[in-house]
Amino acid sequence: MITLRTIVISNITFVCKLGLAALIALWANQAALATDEFVKPELIKIGPHSFYSNQSDVGRELQIPVHQWHNPEMEPTGVIVALQGLIFSGKMFSSLAEHFNSLGYYVYANDVRGFGDWRQPDHGFKGDSKVHFGQSKQDLTDILKVLRRKFPDKPIFLVGESFGGNMAVWEAATNPDLMDGVIAAGFGAKTRIHPRPYWVKTFFVGLNNPSKKMDLKPYIKPVLTEDKHLTAQLMQNPETVTSMSTVELIKAAVTNNAALKEMQAIPEDMPILFLAGGKDRVLDTKALPEAIARLGTKKSDLKVFDGKGHMLLECDEVEPEVLETIDAWLEKNQAEFAEKLVARKNACADCDKERLLDLAPDLNLSIK
């Protein structure tokens, strides 16, 4: 016979078990967070001044793949966020990142959603493995916010190539306070068209099934670079994606155009360096001056390397003349940032003093 006492005891027992389970779950969660907080990224030494981590502390915090190159024994002179070309991943900047590390810069490079480590099964990141350019734009904003918090007194520069160059310019138009300058290589102002006989077949395949992955190799290989050896190297790299759907390609084009539509919103004091190859067969280098004239900033520079093709940065060996151009630009803007930082600190000090002067009568303070 079930009595009232039995029911009460049963309910109390259930509540106690539930509470104990909740406490155990809470303890486990806190323990996991504490463990994650103190787990340092695995560092791989790739050069005399450069260590690589496949997943940075920034990536762990945001639960997205963010690669990092730095020298933990050096105080950073600045921070660089590298943005990949469309079919690659953040890892492709390894050679350039090693060079930046030798100058004292910490380098971060995330993978665009659907590329790089997002393609790994059970990747454990926050999101699926599909291509999402809009969310990748938000990822970039989130990364910059974290880096501003981590390095409040250091300049942050965006360095993007091709699709990544357009993404960098777009971010400069929408969130200029999160960066101090942009380097855009192979900026997509106008795409060059190279008709091929197999376009007809590809067109109808894409029309019939726009979500079907298409082989991009016949389109990429003839135009990617002016160097056949470099092209073969890039096409054989496991980080290179050689198939995309019509829908994904259209989304990429829309993302590129977003930079062109909003570039007038870039503040007039935002420094931007455009790099391009005179033999670029992917994008029309001759269209760049007209596009740059529409920028909101008054501090833009364009450097064209006559003998080079589309790929300038995501290579095993970046050309010395390209590095020299970048280094000179960084040095100039590093100095300008230092001047701005001093002015900003002085302005903050003046604001604090004015605030205290306003409060002085009420607090019986004497401020000199």
C-alpha positions in Angstrom: 0.0 0.0 0.0 1.4 3.4 -1.1 1.2 5.9 1.7 1.8 9.6 1.8 5.0 9.1 3.7 6.3 6.7 0.9 5.5 9.3 -1.8 7.2 12.1 0.1 10.3 10.0 0.8 10.4 8.9 -2.9 10.2 12.5 -4.1 12.9 13.7 -1.7 15.2 10.9 -2.9 14.6 11.8 -6.5 15.3 15.5 -5.9 18.5 14.6 -4.0 19.7 12.4 -6.8 18.9 15.1 -9.4 20.7 17.7 -7.3 23.7 15.4 -7.0 23.8 14.8 -10.7 23.6 18.5 -11.4 26.5 19.2 -9.0 28.6 16.5 -10.7 27.8 17.9 -14.1 28.6 21.4 -12.9 31.9 20.3 -11.4 32.8 18.4 -14.6 32.0 21.4 -16.8 34.1 23.7 -14.6 37.0 21.3 -14.6 36.9 21.1 -18.3 36.9 24.9 -18.6 39.7 25.2 -16.2 41.7 22.5 -18.1 41.0 24.2 -21.4 42.1 27.6 -20.0 45.5 26.3 -19.0 46.1 24.0 -22.0 48.8 25.7 -24.1 48.7 25.2 -27.9 51.1 22.6 -29.2 54.0 24.5 -30.7 56.0 23.2 -33.7 59.3 25.0 -34.4 59.4 25.8 -38.2 62.2 28.4 -38.2 64.7 30.2 -36.0 62.1 32.8 -34.9 58.9 30.9 -35.7 56.7 28.4 -33.9 53.5 27.1 -35.4 50.3 26.0 -33.6 47.5 24.4 -35.6 44.9 25.7 -33.1 45.5 28.9 -31.3 44.1 30.1 -28.0 41.9 32.5 -30.0 40.5 29.6 -32.0 39.8 27.6 -28.8 38.0 30.5 -27.3 35.8 31.0 -30.4 35.6 27.3 -31.2 36.7 27.8 -34.8 40.0 26.8 -36.5 42.6 29.7 -36.1 46.2 28.8 -36.9 49.0 30.8 -35.2 52.7 31.5 -35.9 54.7 33.4 -33.4 57.8 33.4 -31.2 56.7 33.0 -27.6 60.0 34.4 -26.4 59.5 37.7 -28.2 57.3 40.6 -27.3 55.1 41.2 -30.4 55.6 44.4 -32.3 52.2 43.9 -33.9 49.6 41.4 -35.0 48.8 40.2 -38.5 45.6 38.3 -39.4 46.0 36.5 -42.7 43.0 35.7 -44.9 43.1 32.9 -47.4 42.3 32.7 -51.1 39.1 31.0 -52.0 40.2 27.5 -52.6 42.9 27.3 -49.9 43.2 27.4 -46.1 44.9 29.5 -43.5 47.8 27.1 -43.4 48.9 28.3 -46.8 50.5 31.4 -45.2 53.2 29.4 -43.4 56.2 30.8 -45.4 55.0 34.4 -45.2 54.1 34.0 -41.5 57.6 32.8 -40.7 58.9 36.0 -42.4 56.5 38.1 -40.3 57.7 36.3 -37.1 61.2 37.4 -37.9 60.0 41.0 -37.7 58.3 40.4 -34.4 54.7 40.0 -35.6 52.3 37.4 -34.2 50.3 35.9 -37.1 46.9 34.4 -37.0 45.0 32.8 -39.9 41.5 31.2 -39.7 40.0 28.8 -42.1 37.0 30.0 -44.1 34.0 27.7 -43.2 33.9 24.8 -45.6 37.7 24.8 -46.1 40.8 23.8 -44.2 40.2 22.1 -40.9 36.4 22.5 -41.3 36.6 19.6 -43.8 37.9 17.2 -41.1 35.3 14.6 -39.9 34.1 15.3 -36.3 36.1 18.5 -36.3 34.6 19.6 -33.0 34.2 23.3 -34.0 31.1 25.4 -33.5 29.2 24.8 -36.8 28.9 22.4 -39.6 31.4 21.7 -42.5 29.4 23.5 -45.2 30.6 26.6 -47.0 29.4 29.7 -45.2 30.9 33.0 -46.3 28.7 35.3 -44.3 29.5 33.4 -41.1 33.1 33.4 -42.0 32.9 37.2 -42.2 31.5 37.2 -38.6 34.3 34.8 -37.6 36.8 37.4 -38.8 35.1 40.1 -36.8 35.1 37.9 -33.7 38.8 37.1 -34.1 39.7 40.8 -34.4 37.7 41.6 -31.2 39.5 39.0 -29.3 42.9 40.2 -30.6 42.1 43.8 -29.7 41.4 42.7 -26.2 44.6 40.6 -26.0 46.8 43.2 -27.7 45.3 46.7 -26.9 48.6 48.5 -27.5 49.7 46.7 -30.7 48.7 47.5 -34.3 46.6 44.9 -36.1 47.0 44.5 -39.8 44.9 42.4 -42.2 46.7 40.6 -45.0 44.5 38.9 -47.5 45.0 37.3 -51.0 42.4 37.1 -53.8 39.1 36.3 -52.0 40.9 37.0 -48.7 41.9 40.5 -50.0 38.3 41.3 -50.8 37.3 40.0 -47.4 39.9 42.2 -45.7 38.6 45.3 -47.6 35.0 44.5 -46.7 36.0 44.1 -43.0 37.8 47.5 -43.2 34.5 49.1 -44.5 32.3 47.5 -41.8 34.6 47.3 -38.7 37.5 49.8 -39.2 38.1 50.2 -35.5 39.2 46.6 -35.2 42.3 47.1 -37.4 45.0 49.6 -38.3 45.7 48.8 -41.9 45.1 46.3 -44.8 47.3 44.6 -47.3 45.2 43.2 -50.2 47.0 41.0 -52.8 45.1 40.1 -56.0 42.1 42.2 -55.1 39.0 41.2 -57.1 37.9 44.4 -58.9 37.1 42.6 -62.1 37.3 39.0 -63.1 39.0 38.0 -66.4 37.1 35.6 -68.7 38.8 32.8 -70.6 36.2 30.8 -72.6 36.7 27.1 -72.8 34.9 24.4 -75.0 33.8 22.5 -71.9 32.0 25.5 -70.5 28.8 24.4 -72.2 28.8 21.0 -70.4 29.7 22.6 -67.1 27.0 25.2 -67.5 24.2 22.7 -68.0 25.5 20.5 -65.2 25.4 23.5 -62.9 22.0 24.5 -64.2 20.5 21.1 -63.7 22.0 20.5 -60.2 23.4 23.7 -58.7 24.4 22.0 -55.5 26.5 19.3 -57.3 30.3 19.7 -56.8 32.1 20.5 -60.0 35.8 19.8 -60.9 37.5 23.2 -60.9 41.0 21.9 -62.0 40.5 22.5 -65.8 39.6 26.2 -65.0 42.2 26.8 -62.3 45.4 25.2 -63.6 45.8 27.4 -66.8 45.4 30.7 -64.9 46.4 30.3 -61.3 50.0 31.5 -61.6 52.5 32.3 -64.3 54.8 29.6 -62.9 53.9 26.0 -63.9 56.0 24.6 -61.1 54.2 26.7 -58.5 50.8 25.9 -60.1 51.5 22.1 -59.8 52.7 22.6 -56.2 49.5 24.5 -55.2 47.2 22.0 -57.0 48.8 19.0 -55.3 48.6 20.6 -51.8 46.1 18.8 -49.7 44.8 22.1 -48.4 43.6 23.1 -51.9 39.9 22.5 -52.7 39.5 21.6 -56.3 35.7 21.1 -56.4 32.9 23.5 -55.6 29.2 23.8 -56.5 27.5 26.4 -58.6 25.8 27.7 -55.5 29.1 28.1 -53.6 30.7 29.9 -56.5 27.8 32.3 -56.7 28.0 33.0 -53.0 31.8 33.6 -53.3 31.1 36.1 -56.1 28.5 37.9 -54.0 31.0 38.1 -51.1 33.6 39.6 -53.4 31.2 42.2 -54.7 30.3 43.2 -51.1 33.7 44.7 -50.7 33.3 46.7 -54.0 29.9 48.0 -52.8 31.0 49.1 -49.4 34.6 50.2 -49.9 33.5 53.9 -49.9 32.7 53.5 -46.2 36.4 52.9 -45.3 37.7 55.8 -43.2 39.9 58.3 -45.0 42.8 57.6 -42.7 42.8 53.8 -43.1 46.1 52.7 -44.8 45.6 50.1 -47.5 48.3 48.5 -49.7 47.2 46.8 -52.9 49.5 44.2 -54.5 48.9 42.7 -58.0 50.7 40.7 -60.6 51.0 42.3 -64.1 50.4 38.8 -65.6 47.4 38.0 -63.4 45.1 35.9 -65.6 42.4 35.4 -62.8 41.7 39.1 -62.2 42.1 42.2 -64.3 45.0 44.2 -62.8 44.2 47.2 -65.1 40.8 47.6 -63.4 42.4 48.3 -60.0 43.1 52.0 -60.3 39.5 52.8 -61.1 38.3 50.6 -58.2 40.9 52.1 -55.8 39.7 55.6 -56.7 36.3 54.7 -55.2 37.8 53.9 -51.8 36.8 56.0 -48.8 40.4 56.1 -47.6 42.9 58.7 -48.8 45.9 56.5 -47.8 46.0 53.8 -50.5 48.9 52.5 -52.4 49.1 50.1 -55.4 52.2 48.1 -56.4 52.1 46.0 -59.5 54.8 43.3 -60.1 55.1 43.1 -63.8 56.4 39.6 -64.1 54.1 38.0 -61.6 50.7 36.2 -61.9 47.8 35.9 -59.5 49.5 34.2 -56.5 51.9 36.4 -54.5 51.6 35.4 -50.9 50.3 31.8 -50.4 53.5 30.3 -51.8 56.3 28.2 -50.3 58.7 31.0 -51.2 57.4 34.6 -51.4 59.4 36.7 -53.9 62.0 39.1 -52.2 60.5 42.1 -54.1 57.1 41.3 -52.7 58.5 41.0 -49.1 60.4 44.2 -49.5 57.3 46.1 -50.5 55.3 44.7 -47.6 58.1 45.3 -45.1 58.5 49.0 -46.0 54.7 49.5 -45.7 54.6 47.8 -42.3 57.5 49.8 -41.0 55.9 53.0 -42.1 52.5 52.2 -40.6 54.0 50.7 -37.5 55.7 54.1 -36.8 52.4 56.0 -37.5 50.5 53.6 -35.1 53.1 54.4 -32.4 52.4 58.1 -32.8 48.6 57.5 -32.7 49.0 55.4 -29.6 50.8 58.2 -27.8 48.1 60.7 -28.9 45.4 58.3 -27.8 47.0 57.8 -24.3 47.4 61.6 -23.9 43.8 62.1 -24.9 42.7 59.5 -22.4 44.8 61.1 -19.6 43.2 64.5 -20.4 39.7 63.0 -20.4 40.4 61.4 -17.0 41.7 64.7 -15.6 38.6 66.5 -16.9 36.4 63.9 -15.3 38.1 64.3 -12.0 37.8 68.1 -12.3 34.1 67.8 -12.8 33.9 65.6 -9.6 36.3 67.7 -7.6 33.6 70.2 -6.1 31.5 67.3 -4.8 34.5 65.3 -3.4 36.3 68.3 -2.0 39.3 67.5 -4.2 42.1 69.8 -5.2 43.4 68.9 -8.7 46.5 70.4 -10.2 
